[in-house]
Amino acid sequence: MKKDEIIELLKEQIKRLRDDNNRLLGQVDALIKEVSSLKEALLQKGESLSKQQRLAKGLAKLVSNTSEQQQAPQPAMSEEERQKREAEKADKRKARKNNGAKRDMHYEMEEEEHVVYPDDPDFVSVSAILSCRPFFILIFLLCIKMKH
């Protein structure tokens, strides 16, 4: 092999190596761009994930709070059903009142009314207490403003 042939061979090798180098540099640039876009997407995903977690946490608080829960819409009732339900509610209210006990009426008792003035010189504190029978004593004091 002559010197010119060796130089020519080396030049071809240099050219192929430069082409390979340029091709590999292009691949490196493409990979760097891809890695940076993946990193950016990962950051956005992390932000959206944290946003989703905050939303889920807020919704969980709302769901656990009974005052925030919405009632399922009830279908509209016919007029008969509505009146029947109102009658049942009224019966329940009436049934609860005084536990169904009737008021005791004491017809044998008499009512006596005595007007007693504390400023009166004849006022005796014992006279303000009235006794009807030995078993039932009712004291009812009423303060009436004096007229000038």
Backbone as JSON Lines, residues from 0, in Angstrom:
{"i":0,"aa":"M","n":[0.81,-1.15,0.0],"ca":[0.0,0.0,0.0],"c":[0.88,1.25,0.0]}
{"i":1,"aa":"K","n":[0.42,2.09,-0.79],"ca":[1.22,3.28,-0.93],"c":[0.7,4.33,0.04]}
{"i":2,"aa":"K","n":[1.45,5.34,0.1],"ca":[1.18,6.42,1.0],"c":[-0.12,7.11,0.62]}
{"i":3,"aa":"D","n":[-0.39,7.32,-0.65],"ca":[-1.61,7.98,-1.11],"c":[-2.84,7.13,-0.79]}
{"i":4,"aa":"E","n":[-2.72,5.84,-0.94],"ca":[-3.84,4.95,-0.66],"c":[-4.16,4.97,0.84]}
{"i":5,"aa":"I","n":[-3.14,5.02,1.66],"ca":[-3.33,5.04,3.11],"c":[-4.02,6.35,3.51]}
{"i":6,"aa":"I","n":[-3.57,7.44,2.92],"ca":[-4.17,8.74,3.22],"c":[-5.64,8.73,2.8]}
{"i":7,"aa":"E","n":[-5.9,8.19,1.62],"ca":[-7.28,8.12,1.11],"c":[-8.14,7.27,2.04]}
{"i":8,"aa":"L","n":[-7.64,6.16,2.5],"ca":[-8.36,5.27,3.4],"c":[-8.64,5.97,4.73]}
{"i":9,"aa":"L","n":[-7.64,6.68,5.24],"ca":[-7.81,7.39,6.5],"c":[-8.83,8.53,6.36]}
{"i":10,"aa":"K","n":[-8.84,9.2,5.21],"ca":[-9.8,10.26,4.98],"c":[-11.23,9.71,4.97]}
{"i":11,"aa":"E","n":[-11.39,8.53,4.34],"ca":[-12.73,7.91,4.31],"c":[-13.18,7.52,5.72]}
{"i":12,"aa":"Q","n":[-12.24,6.99,6.51],"ca":[-12.58,6.63,7.88],"c":[-12.96,7.88,8.69]}
{"i":13,"aa":"I","n":[-12.2,8.96,8.51],"ca":[-12.51,10.21,9.22],"c":[-13.9,10.7,8.83]}
{"i":14,"aa":"K","n":[-14.21,10.61,7.52],"ca":[-15.53,11.06,7.04],"c":[-16.65,10.22,7.65]}
{"i":15,"aa":"R","n":[-16.48,8.88,7.68],"ca":[-17.5,8.01,8.27],"c":[-17.64,8.27,9.76]}
{"i":16,"aa":"L","n":[-16.51,8.48,10.44],"ca":[-16.56,8.74,11.88],"c":[-17.25,10.08,12.18]}
{"i":17,"aa":"R","n":[-17.0,11.09,11.33],"ca":[-17.67,12.38,11.51],"c":[-19.17,12.24,11.28]}
{"i":18,"aa":"D","n":[-19.55,11.48,10.24],"ca":[-20.98,11.26,9.98],"c":[-21.64,10.54,11.16]}
{"i":19,"aa":"D","n":[-20.94,9.5,11.67],"ca":[-21.47,8.77,12.83],"c":[-21.59,9.7,14.05]}
{"i":20,"aa":"N","n":[-20.55,10.55,14.22],"ca":[-20.55,11.49,15.34],"c":[-21.73,12.47,15.22]}
{"i":21,"aa":"N","n":[-21.94,13.01,14.02],"ca":[-23.06,13.94,13.81],"c":[-24.41,13.25,14.03]}
{"i":22,"aa":"R","n":[-24.51,12.01,13.55],"ca":[-25.75,11.25,13.76],"c":[-25.99,11.01,15.25]}
{"i":23,"aa":"L","n":[-24.95,10.64,15.97],"ca":[-25.08,10.39,17.41],"c":[-25.38,11.68,18.18]}
{"i":24,"aa":"L","n":[-24.78,12.81,17.75],"ca":[-25.08,14.08,18.39],"c":[-26.56,14.46,18.18]}
{"i":25,"aa":"G","n":[-27.09,14.17,17.0],"ca":[-28.51,14.42,16.74],"c":[-29.4,13.57,17.64]}
{"i":26,"aa":"Q","n":[-28.98,12.29,17.82],"ca":[-29.75,11.41,18.71],"c":[-29.69,11.92,20.15]}
{"i":27,"aa":"V","n":[-28.51,12.41,20.58],"ca":[-28.36,12.93,21.94],"c":[-29.27,14.14,22.13]}
{"i":28,"aa":"D","n":[-29.29,15.05,21.13],"ca":[-30.17,16.22,21.22],"c":[-31.64,15.79,21.31]}
{"i":29,"aa":"A","n":[-32.03,14.82,20.49],"ca":[-33.41,14.34,20.52],"c":[-33.74,13.72,21.87]}
{"i":30,"aa":"L","n":[-32.81,12.96,22.43],"ca":[-33.03,12.33,23.74],"c":[-33.1,13.39,24.84]}
{"i":31,"aa":"I","n":[-32.27,14.43,24.76],"ca":[-32.32,15.5,25.76],"c":[-33.67,16.2,25.71]}
{"i":32,"aa":"K","n":[-34.16,16.48,24.49],"ca":[-35.48,17.11,24.35],"c":[-36.57,16.21,24.92]}
{"i":33,"aa":"E","n":[-36.47,14.92,24.65],"ca":[-37.48,13.98,25.14],"c":[-37.45,13.9,26.66]}
{"i":34,"aa":"V","n":[-36.24,13.87,27.24],"ca":[-36.12,13.81,28.7],"c":[-36.68,15.09,29.32]}
{"i":35,"aa":"S","n":[-36.39,16.24,28.73],"ca":[-36.9,17.49,29.3],"c":[-38.43,17.55,29.18]}
{"i":36,"aa":"S","n":[-38.99,17.07,28.06],"ca":[-40.45,17.06,27.93],"c":[-41.07,16.08,28.92]}
{"i":37,"aa":"L","n":[-40.42,14.92,29.14],"ca":[-40.92,13.96,30.12],"c":[-40.86,14.54,31.54]}
{"i":38,"aa":"K","n":[-39.77,15.27,31.82],"ca":[-39.64,15.9,33.13],"c":[-40.74,16.93,33.34]}
{"i":39,"aa":"E","n":[-41.0,17.72,32.31],"ca":[-42.05,18.73,32.38],"c":[-43.42,18.07,32.56]}
{"i":40,"aa":"A","n":[-43.66,16.99,31.82],"ca":[-44.93,16.27,31.95],"c":[-45.07,15.68,33.35]}
{"i":41,"aa":"L","n":[-43.96,15.17,33.89],"ca":[-43.99,14.6,35.23],"c":[-44.3,15.68,36.27]}
{"i":42,"aa":"L","n":[-43.71,16.86,36.11],"ca":[-44.01,17.96,37.03],"c":[-45.47,18.37,36.93]}
{"i":43,"aa":"Q","n":[-45.99,18.45,35.7],"ca":[-47.4,18.79,35.53],"c":[-48.3,17.72,36.12]}
{"i":44,"aa":"K","n":[-47.88,16.46,35.95],"ca":[-48.67,15.36,36.51],"c":[-48.64,15.44,38.03]}
{"i":45,"aa":"G","n":[-47.47,15.76,38.59],"ca":[-47.37,15.91,40.04],"c":[-48.26,17.04,40.55]}
{"i":46,"aa":"E","n":[-48.27,18.15,39.8],"ca":[-49.13,19.27,40.19],"c":[-50.6,18.88,40.09]}
{"i":47,"aa":"S","n":[-50.95,18.21,38.99],"ca":[-52.35,17.81,38.83],"c":[-52.72,16.73,39.86]}
{"i":48,"aa":"L","n":[-51.75,15.88,40.19],"ca":[-52.01,14.85,41.2],"c":[-52.24,15.5,42.57]}
{"i":49,"aa":"S","n":[-51.4,16.48,42.91],"ca":[-51.6,17.16,44.19],"c":[-52.91,17.93,44.19]}
{"i":50,"aa":"K","n":[-53.27,18.5,43.03],"ca":[-54.55,19.2,42.93],"c":[-55.7,18.21,43.11]}
{"i":51,"aa":"Q","n":[-55.59,17.04,42.49],"ca":[-56.62,16.0,42.63],"c":[-56.72,15.55,44.09]}
{"i":52,"aa":"Q","n":[-55.56,15.41,44.74],"ca":[-55.58,14.99,46.14],"c":[-56.24,16.05,47.02]}
{"i":53,"aa":"R","n":[-55.96,17.34,46.76],"ca":[-56.61,18.4,47.53],"c":[-58.11,18.38,47.3]}
{"i":54,"aa":"L","n":[-58.51,18.19,46.02],"ca":[-59.94,18.13,45.73],"c":[-60.6,16.94,46.42]}
{"i":55,"aa":"A","n":[-59.92,15.79,46.38],"ca":[-60.48,14.59,47.02],"c":[-60.61,14.8,48.53]}
{"i":56,"aa":"K","n":[-59.6,15.44,49.12],"ca":[-59.64,15.7,50.56],"c":[-60.79,16.64,50.91]}
{"i":57,"aa":"G","n":[-60.96,17.68,50.1],"ca":[-62.06,18.62,50.33],"c":[-63.41,17.95,50.18]}
{"i":58,"aa":"L","n":[-63.54,17.1,49.15],"ca":[-64.8,16.39,48.94],"c":[-65.07,15.41,50.08]}
{"i":59,"aa":"A","n":[-64.01,14.78,50.57],"ca":[-64.19,13.85,51.69],"c":[-64.69,14.59,52.93]}
{"i":60,"aa":"K","n":[-64.18,15.8,53.15],"ca":[-64.66,16.59,54.29],"c":[-66.13,16.95,54.1]}
{"i":61,"aa":"L","n":[-66.49,17.33,52.87],"ca":[-67.89,17.69,52.62],"c":[-68.81,16.49,52.79]}
{"i":62,"aa":"V","n":[-68.35,15.33,52.33],"ca":[-69.18,14.12,52.42],"c":[-69.33,13.69,53.87]}
{"i":63,"aa":"S","n":[-68.26,13.82,54.66],"ca":[-68.34,13.39,56.05],"c":[-69.17,14.36,56.89]}
{"i":64,"aa":"N","n":[-69.29,15.59,56.47],"ca":[-70.09,16.58,57.19],"c":[-71.56,16.35,56.86]}
{"i":65,"aa":"T","n":[-72.33,15.93,57.85],"ca":[-73.73,15.57,57.58],"c":[-74.57,16.78,57.21]}
{"i":66,"aa":"S","n":[-74.17,17.95,57.67],"ca":[-74.97,19.13,57.33],"c":[-74.82,19.51,55.87]}
{"i":67,"aa":"E","n":[-73.76,19.03,55.21],"ca":[-73.54,19.36,53.81],"c":[-74.12,18.31,52.87]}
{"i":68,"aa":"Q","n":[-74.57,17.19,53.42],"ca":[-75.09,16.15,52.54],"c":[-76.46,16.54,52.01]}
{"i":69,"aa":"Q","n":[-76.65,16.29,50.73],"ca":[-77.91,16.64,50.11],"c":[-78.85,15.44,50.18]}
{"i":70,"aa":"Q","n":[-80.09,15.75,50.36],"ca":[-81.11,14.71,50.41],"c":[-81.49,14.34,48.98]}
{"i":71,"aa":"A","n":[-81.79,13.08,48.79],"ca":[-82.24,12.63,47.47],"c":[-83.59,13.26,47.18]}
{"i":72,"aa":"P","n":[-83.79,13.72,45.97],"ca":[-85.08,14.34,45.67],"c":[-86.2,13.32,45.77]}
{"i":73,"aa":"Q","n":[-87.27,13.72,46.45],"ca":[-88.39,12.82,46.63],"c":[-89.39,13.04,45.51]}
{"i":74,"aa":"P","n":[-89.96,11.96,45.02],"ca":[-90.95,12.13,43.94],"c":[-92.18,12.88,44.46]}
{"i":75,"aa":"A","n":[-92.81,13.61,43.58],"ca":[-93.98,14.39,43.96],"c":[-95.12,13.45,44.35]}
{"i":76,"aa":"M","n":[-95.77,13.8,45.47],"ca":[-96.86,12.96,45.96],"c":[-98.19,13.49,45.43]}
{"i":77,"aa":"S","n":[-99.11,12.58,45.33],"ca":[-100.45,13.0,44.91],"c":[-101.11,13.73,46.09]}
{"i":78,"aa":"E","n":[-102.22,14.37,45.81],"ca":[-102.92,15.15,46.84],"c":[-103.39,14.26,47.98]}
{"i":79,"aa":"E","n":[-103.86,13.05,47.65],"ca":[-104.34,12.12,48.69],"c":[-103.21,11.71,49.62]}
{"i":80,"aa":"E","n":[-102.06,11.35,49.02],"ca":[-100.93,10.92,49.83],"c":[-100.44,12.05,50.73]}
{"i":81,"aa":"R","n":[-100.4,13.27,50.19],"ca":[-99.94,14.4,50.98],"c":[-100.87,14.65,52.16]}
{"i":82,"aa":"Q","n":[-102.18,14.6,51.92],"ca":[-103.14,14.82,53.01],"c":[-103.04,13.7,54.05]}
{"i":83,"aa":"K","n":[-102.83,12.48,53.56],"ca":[-102.71,11.34,54.48],"c":[-101.47,11.51,55.37]}
{"i":84,"aa":"R","n":[-100.35,11.93,54.76],"ca":[-99.12,12.12,55.53],"c":[-99.28,13.26,56.54]}
{"i":85,"aa":"E","n":[-99.93,14.34,56.14],"ca":[-100.17,15.44,57.07],"c":[-101.06,15.0,58.23]}
{"i":86,"aa":"A","n":[-102.06,14.17,57.93],"ca":[-102.94,13.67,58.99],"c":[-102.15,12.79,59.97]}
{"i":87,"aa":"E","n":[-101.26,11.95,59.44],"ca":[-100.44,11.11,60.31],"c":[-99.53,11.96,61.2]}
{"i":88,"aa":"K","n":[-98.93,13.0,60.61],"ca":[-98.08,13.87,61.41],"c":[-98.88,14.57,62.5]}
{"i":89,"aa":"A","n":[-100.08,15.02,62.16],"ca":[-100.93,15.69,63.15],"c":[-101.31,14.72,64.26]}
{"i":90,"aa":"D","n":[-101.62,13.47,63.91],"ca":[-101.95,12.46,64.92],"c":[-100.76,12.2,65.84]}
{"i":91,"aa":"K","n":[-99.58,12.14,65.26],"ca":[-98.38,11.92,66.08],"c":[-98.18,13.08,67.04]}
{"i":92,"aa":"R","n":[-98.36,14.31,66.55],"ca":[-98.21,15.47,67.42],"c":[-99.25,15.44,68.54]}
{"i":93,"aa":"K","n":[-100.48,15.09,68.2],"ca":[-101.53,15.04,69.21],"c":[-101.25,13.92,70.21]}
{"i":94,"aa":"A","n":[-100.76,12.79,69.73],"ca":[-100.5,11.66,70.61],"c":[-99.38,11.98,71.59]}
{"i":95,"aa":"R","n":[-98.4,12.76,71.17],"ca":[-97.29,13.08,72.05],"c":[-97.68,14.07,73.12]}
{"i":96,"aa":"K","n":[-98.67,14.85,72.88],"ca":[-99.03,15.92,73.79],"c":[-99.57,15.35,75.09]}
{"i":97,"aa":"N","n":[-98.91,15.63,76.19],"ca":[-99.32,15.24,77.53],"c":[-99.46,13.72,77.69]}
{"i":98,"aa":"N","n":[-98.8,12.99,76.82],"ca":[-98.8,11.52,76.86],"c":[-100.21,10.94,76.88]}
{"i":99,"aa":"G","n":[-101.12,11.59,76.25],"ca":[-102.49,11.08,76.15],"c":[-103.3,11.25,77.42]}
{"i":100,"aa":"A","n":[-102.73,11.9,78.44],"ca":[-103.47,12.07,79.7],"c":[-104.49,13.19,79.54]}
{"i":101,"aa":"K","n":[-105.62,13.01,80.19],"ca":[-106.65,14.04,80.16],"c":[-106.45,14.97,81.35]}
{"i":102,"aa":"R","n":[-106.9,16.18,81.2],"ca":[-106.77,17.16,82.26],"c":[-107.75,16.82,83.38]}
{"i":103,"aa":"D","n":[-107.23,16.84,84.6],"ca":[-108.11,16.59,85.75],"c":[-108.91,17.85,86.04]}
{"i":104,"aa":"M","n":[-110.19,17.69,86.09],"ca":[-111.07,18.8,86.41],"c":[-111.57,18.59,87.84]}
{"i":105,"aa":"H","n":[-111.32,19.54,88.7],"ca":[-111.73,19.46,90.1],"c":[-112.97,20.34,90.28]}
{"i":106,"aa":"Y","n":[-114.11,19.73,90.06],"ca":[-115.36,20.49,90.15],"c":[-115.75,20.76,91.61]}
{"i":107,"aa":"E","n":[-115.22,19.97,92.54],"ca":[-115.61,20.13,93.93],"c":[-114.88,21.3,94.59]}
{"i":108,"aa":"M","n":[-113.86,21.84,93.93],"ca":[-113.11,22.93,94.53],"c":[-113.82,24.26,94.3]}
{"i":109,"aa":"E","n":[-113.66,25.14,95.27],"ca":[-114.25,26.46,95.17],"c":[-113.13,27.49,95.06]}
{"i":110,"aa":"E","n":[-113.45,28.57,94.44],"ca":[-112.46,29.62,94.27],"c":[-112.87,30.81,95.12]}
{"i":111,"aa":"E","n":[-111.95,31.24,95.96],"ca":[-112.18,32.42,96.79],"c":[-111.11,33.43,96.44]}
{"i":112,"aa":"E","n":[-111.52,34.65,96.31],"ca":[-110.57,35.68,95.94],"c":[-110.54,36.73,97.03]}
{"i":113,"aa":"H","n":[-109.34,36.99,97.55],"ca":[-109.14,38.0,98.59],"c":[-108.09,38.97,98.1]}
{"i":114,"aa":"V","n":[-108.39,40.22,98.16],"ca":[-107.44,41.25,97.75],"c":[-106.71,41.72,99.0]}
{"i":115,"aa":"V","n":[-105.39,41.62,98.99],"ca":[-104.57,41.98,100.15],"c":[-103.56,43.02,99.69]}
{"i":116,"aa":"Y","n":[-103.51,44.12,100.41],"ca":[-102.55,45.17,100.09],"c":[-101.45,45.17,101.15]}
{"i":117,"aa":"P","n":[-100.2,45.01,100.75],"ca":[-99.11,44.99,101.75],"c":[-98.92,46.33,102.45]}
{"i":118,"aa":"D","n":[-99.33,47.42,101.82],"ca":[-99.17,48.73,102.45],"c":[-100.27,49.03,103.48]}
{"i":119,"aa":"D","n":[-101.28,48.19,103.47],"ca":[-102.41,48.39,104.38],"c":[-101.94,48.17,105.82]}
{"i":120,"aa":"P","n":[-102.32,49.05,106.77],"ca":[-101.89,48.84,108.16],"c":[-102.5,47.59,108.79]}
{"i":121,"aa":"D","n":[-103.6,47.1,108.25],"ca":[-104.21,45.89,108.79],"c":[-103.62,44.62,108.17]}
{"i":122,"aa":"F","n":[-102.59,44.74,107.33],"ca":[-102.01,43.59,106.62],"c":[-101.31,42.65,107.6]}
{"i":123,"aa":"V","n":[-101.67,41.39,107.52],"ca":[-101.02,40.35,108.3],"c":[-100.54,39.32,107.29]}
{"i":124,"aa":"S","n":[-99.27,38.94,107.4],"ca":[-98.7,38.05,106.38],"c":[-99.41,36.7,106.35]}
{"i":125,"aa":"V","n":[-99.98,36.29,107.46],"ca":[-100.69,35.02,107.5],"c":[-101.97,35.11,106.69]}
{"i":126,"aa":"S","n":[-102.55,36.27,106.62],"ca":[-103.82,36.39,105.89],"c":[-103.61,36.29,104.38]}
{"i":127,"aa":"A","n":[-102.36,36.41,103.93],"ca":[-102.09,36.27,102.5],"c":[-102.1,34.81,102.08]}
{"i":128,"aa":"I","n":[-101.99,33.91,103.02],"ca":[-101.99,32.48,102.72],"c":[-103.38,31.95,102.97]}
{"i":129,"aa":"L","n":[-103.95,31.38,101.97],"ca":[-105.29,30.83,102.09],"c":[-105.2,29.31,102.07]}
{"i":130,"aa":"S","n":[-105.96,28.69,102.93],"ca":[-105.99,27.23,102.9],"c":[-107.41,26.8,102.57]}
{"i":131,"aa":"C","n":[-107.54,25.98,101.58],"ca":[-108.87,25.51,101.15],"c":[-109.26,24.27,101.94]}
{"i":132,"aa":"R","n":[-108.43,23.29,101.87],"ca":[-108.66,22.03,102.58],"c":[-107.32,21.6,103.17]}
{"i":133,"aa":"P","n":[-107.33,20.67,104.07],"ca":[-106.05,20.27,104.65],"c":[-105.1,19.63,103.63]}
{"i":134,"aa":"F","n":[-105.64,19.01,102.58],"ca":[-104.79,18.31,101.64],"c":[-104.3,19.21,100.51]}
{"i":135,"aa":"F","n":[-105.09,20.2,100.16],"ca":[-104.72,21.06,99.04],"c":[-104.6,22.49,99.52]}
{"i":136,"aa":"I","n":[-103.42,23.03,99.39],"ca":[-103.21,24.43,99.72],"c":[-102.71,25.11,98.46]}
{"i":137,"aa":"L","n":[-103.38,26.14,98.08],"ca":[-103.0,26.86,96.87],"c":[-102.73,28.3,97.25]}
{"i":138,"aa":"I","n":[-101.54,28.74,96.92],"ca":[-101.17,30.13,97.19],"c":[-100.89,30.77,95.85]}
{"i":139,"aa":"F","n":[-101.6,31.83,95.57],"ca":[-101.42,32.54,94.32],"c":[-101.34,34.01,94.64]}
{"i":140,"aa":"L","n":[-100.15,34.58,94.52],"ca":[-99.96,35.99,94.8],"c":[-99.81,36.72,93.48]}
{"i":141,"aa":"L","n":[-100.53,37.81,93.37],"ca":[-100.49,38.6,92.15],"c":[-100.18,40.03,92.53]}
{"i":142,"aa":"C","n":[-99.17,40.59,91.9],"ca":[-98.79,41.96,92.19],"c":[-99.5,42.88,91.21]}
{"i":143,"aa":"I","n":[-100.32,43.76,91.74],"ca":[-101.05,44.72,90.91],"c":[-100.49,46.09,91.19]}
{"i":144,"aa":"K","n":[-100.16,46.82,90.15],"ca":[-99.62,48.17,90.34],"c":[-100.7,49.06,90.94]}
{"i":145,"aa":"M","n":[-100.27,49.89,91.84],"ca":[-101.22,50.79,92.5],"c":[-101.56,51.94,91.57]}
{"i":146,"aa":"K","n":[-102.79,52.35,91.62],"ca":[-103.24,53.47,90.81],"c":[-103.04,54.74,91.61]}
{"i":147,"aa":"H","n":[-102.54,55.77,91.0],"ca":[-102.31,57.05,91.68],"c":[-103.42,58.01,91.44]}
